[in-house]
Amino acid sequence: MVTVAIDAMGGDFGPEPIINGVLEACKSAKFNAILVGDKAEIEKFLPEKTPSNISIMESSDVIDMHESATDALKRRESSIYKAVDLVRNKEADAIVSAGHSGATMSLATLRIGRLPGILRPAIATLMPTATGGRTLVLDVGANVDSKPEHLLQFAVMGKAYAMDVLNHELPRVGLLANGEEASKGNDVVKDTHKALAALEGFNFIGNIEGNDIFNGSVDVVVCDGFVGNVLLKTSEGVAEAIRGFLKKSIKESLLAILGSAFMLGAFKSLKKQIDYAEYGGAPLLGVNGCAIVSHGKSNAKAIKNAIFQAIRFVESGVNEDIEKFNERYHTKKD
């Protein structure tokens, strides 16, 4: 049975939504949960008859969102440090945290360690498409100065994740650029394009542009973490703006009010597709374990889905395939 360590003190709203998410997950999945944090606080939100698969590990410190990620390595009593170390020590298979994302990524990378041969882990996220599917995009924030060898490995990790977790038999891999031609992009993009194009049987479809992420023409999109994070935040902002435009139009237009039932139905579908709670969190690919980084504003539903995602990750064997693909395609190693 998969064991998931949960940073119970991370997140913007304290332990309550996190613990509620764990309890919800227990209703439909078999796993062991280790809640890491202030035991007295955690017990306030647990039922009198706590499920036998839930245990608590005491920690006396919490890393706040405004604190530096580099401080995390010194804060051995923090909930995120102790949760990560459960994976490091093989007492847990996965870590889920809605706390300080920088601290989670730093600790997971340095304490759990990277998979053999992996130069840098990458954060992967799912973007909705017009066809009802999902496009996996990485990196969206773990690295802001990637080199071609890093992007090449992001492509390998993304391919493995798309096959094992998203069930794509032969995922189409694209490189985000400012044009479809191989000559487009900066030197890093051009060199990465050349390296990816040389991989036999990889199904690299070439450069793709931003709009391709949402039209269903590609399954895995590779980019630098700086670009990916801007893409992610811009997409979230656009979705929220569209939501506001729709609400305003409905209020101001009689015709829109008459058709509001249809518009609201479509809006609910859109909201579900872009809602981070539906996905739970973003996996940090490339670490020698499983780390799911959840949104700071995660509600119980988001935590529940993050746990489900962690279980699927562990059971899929994706890390083993990342190592195999890394060997097969001869990507650069340390």
N, C-alpha and C positions, 0 to 999 in steps of 0.2 A: 504493500500500500504506500502511495506517495505521501511524503511528509512535507508540509509547507510551513515555513517560518514567516510570521506576519509581524511587521513593525506596527504594533498596536497604538503607538503614540504619535506616529507620523500622520501628516494630513492637516488640513486647515481647521477641522472641526473636532479635533480630539478623538478619543478612542471609541465613542459611541457608534458612529456609522461603520467604523472598521469592524468592530465586534459584531454588529448586526449583520454585516456582510458575510462574516465567517459563519454565523449561525444559519443564515439563509443557504449558504453553500453546502452546509452539512445535511440539509434536507434532501438534496438531490445528487450528492457525490460522496463517494467513500474515500476519505483521506484523513491523515492526522494533521492537526493544526497546533502549532506552538505560538501562542501569543506572547510577544516580548514587550515588556514595559512595566509600568508601576502596577504592581499586583493589586493594591487596594483600589486603584482607579478602574482597572480592568474588571474586577469582581462586581463593581457597581452595576455593570451592564450585562452581566451574565445571568442566566436564569438560575433559580435555586438548584434545579437538577441539571447541571451542566453536562452536555454530551461527553461520553467517556473518551472520545477521540480528540478532545481539546485540553491542552495543558498550558501552563503559564511559566515563563521564564522571567524572573525579576530583573529589572534594570532601573537605575536611579537617575538617568540623564536623558535628555531629549535635545537633538540638534534642531534649532529653529530655522525657518526658511531663510531668514536674513543673514545667517551666519555663513562663514566661508566653508566651502567644501573641503579645503585642505585641513581644517580643524578636526574633521571626522576621524582622521587616523590617530589622533591623540586622545579621543574621547571613548575610551574602552568600555565605559559603563553606559554608553548611550544605547538606546533601543535598536537603532539601525546597525551599530557595530556588532552587538551581540547576535542580532538576527542573521547578519551576513556570516558571522563565524560559525553558526550552526550548520550552514552549507559547507563552509570551509572544512569543518571537522566531520563531515558526512553524517551529522545528526539530523539533517534535513536535506531534502532534494532541491528545494526552491525557496527563494525569498520574494515576498511581495511587500512593497512599501509605497505609501502615498506621501511619504515625507520628503525631505530635501533631496531632489533628484540628483544634484551634483555629488552629494555625499554618498548616495546609493551607488552611483556609477563608479566613483573613485574606490569605495570600499570593496565593491564586487570585483573590480579589476585587480586591485592590489592584494586583497585578502583571499578571495576565492582563486584568483589567477586566471590567465588566459588559456584557451585550448592550445595544445601543442602546435607551433608554427603560426599562430594568429598574431599579427602585429598589433592590431587595435580592435577592441570591441566596437560595435555600432548599435545605435538605437534604431529599431524598426517600428514602423507604424502602418496601419491600414487606412487607405483613402477610398471613399465610395466612388463607384463608377455609374455612368448613365445606363449601363446594361444590368445593373443590380448586383454586380460583382464587387470585388475589392482589389485594389492595387497595393502591393507592399512597397513601401518607400524606406530606404536607408542610405545614409545615416541622417537622422533628423535632430542631431544635437550633441552627440558624444565627442565629435572631433570637428574642429573648426579650421584645420590646416592640413587636410589630407593630401597624400601623395598618390601617384598612380597605383603603386603597389597596395596601398590601403583600399582604394576604390575597387581594385581587382578582387581583393578578398571580401569586400562587402558584397560584391556580385555573387561570389561563391557561397557565402553564408545565406544571402537572400534566396538563392536558388534552392538550397537545402531546406530552408524553412518553408518555402512555398510548396515544395514537394511533400514534405513530411507532415506539416501542420495544416496547410491550406489545401492539401490534396490535389495539387496541380501535377499532372503526369509529366508534362514537359513545359515548364514555365518559360514564358517569353521575357527575356531580360533586356532592358533598355538603359541607356546612359543619358541622364538629363543634361541638355545643352541648349544653346540659343539658336539652334537650327538642326535640321535633320542630316545635313551633309557632314561627312566625316571631317571636313576641313573646318567646321565650326567649333567654337569653344576656346578656352584658354589652353595653355600648354599642357596642364594637368589632364584636362578632358581629352585633348587630342592623343596624348600618350596612352591614356586609359582605353580609349576607343581602339587603338592599334593592338593593345594587349588582349582585350576581350575578343576582338575579331579573329585573333589567332588561335583561340581555344576551340578545338575540334569537337563538334557535337554539343556545344554549350547552349545553342539556340539564342545567341545574341542577335537582336534585331536592329542594332545600331543606335544612333542618337535619337532621342525623343524630346519633344518640347513639353512645356508645362501643361498644355491642354490635353495632351495624350494620357496624362495620369488619370483623367476622369472619363475618358471615352471608351475604356475597355479594350484598348489595342495592345496593352502591355500588362504583364503580371508582376514584374519586379522592376523597380526603378532605383538606380544607383546614383548617388550624388554626395557631395561634400556635406559635412554636418552643418556648416554655416548656412549653405544654400538650403539644405533640407529643413532646418529649423525655421528659416524665413518663410519657406513654402508652407509649412505646417501652420504657423501662426497666421499667415495671410489667409489661408483657406478657412481657418476657424473664424477669422474676422469677417470674411465675405459671407459665410453661412449665417452668421449672426446679423449682419446687415440686411441680408435678404429677408430674414425673419422679421426684422423691424419694418422693412418696406411693405411686406405683405399685411402686417397688422395695421399699419397706417393707412394703406389703400382701402382696406376693408372698412375702416371707420369713416373714411372721407367719401366713399363712393356708394350710392344707393344700389347700383348694379352689382358692385362687389359684395354688398351685404346680402343681396339675394342669392348670389352664388357662393357665399362664404362657406357653406357646408362642404362643397366640393373642394374649395381652396384649402380649408382647414384639414381635410382628409389628406390631401397631397402634402401639406406642410408637415403633418404628423409623420408621414412616411419619410420625408426629407430629414426631419429632426432625428428620427431613429437612426438613419444612416450616418449622420455626422456626430452623434452623441458619443462622447468618450466612454460613457458608462456602459455602452453596448459592448465595447472591446475590453474594458477593464484596465488596460495598461499597455505599455510597450515593452517588448522583450529586449534585453541587452544581449545581442548575439555576439558570440566569441569568447564568453567566459566559461570556465570549466565547471559549469553547473547551470542553474536557471535563476535569472533575476528579472522580475517584472516591475517596471517603474510605472506607478500609477499617478494620475493627476492629483494635485494637492487638494482639489475640491471634490474628491471622490466621495460618492454616497455609498450606501450599502450595496446597491445594485452593481456599482463599478467594482467594489472589492470582491463581491461574489464572482463576477466575471473574470477578474484578475486571477482569482484562485483557480477557476476552471481553465484559464489559459495556461497557468503554471502546470497544472496536472497534464494537459494535452502535450505541452512542451516536453515534460519529463518522459511521458509514456511513448512519445513519437520516436525517440532516439535520434533527434535532429543533431545533437552534438557529435554523435558518432559519424553521421553523414557529412557534417562540416569537415571533420578531420579527413575522411576519405576523399572528398572532393578537393580539399586542399592539396592532398598528395597527387590525385589524378591530374589536376590541372597545373601542377608544379608552380604554384604561387609562391612568392618570396617568403622565406622564413627567417626568424632571428638567427 
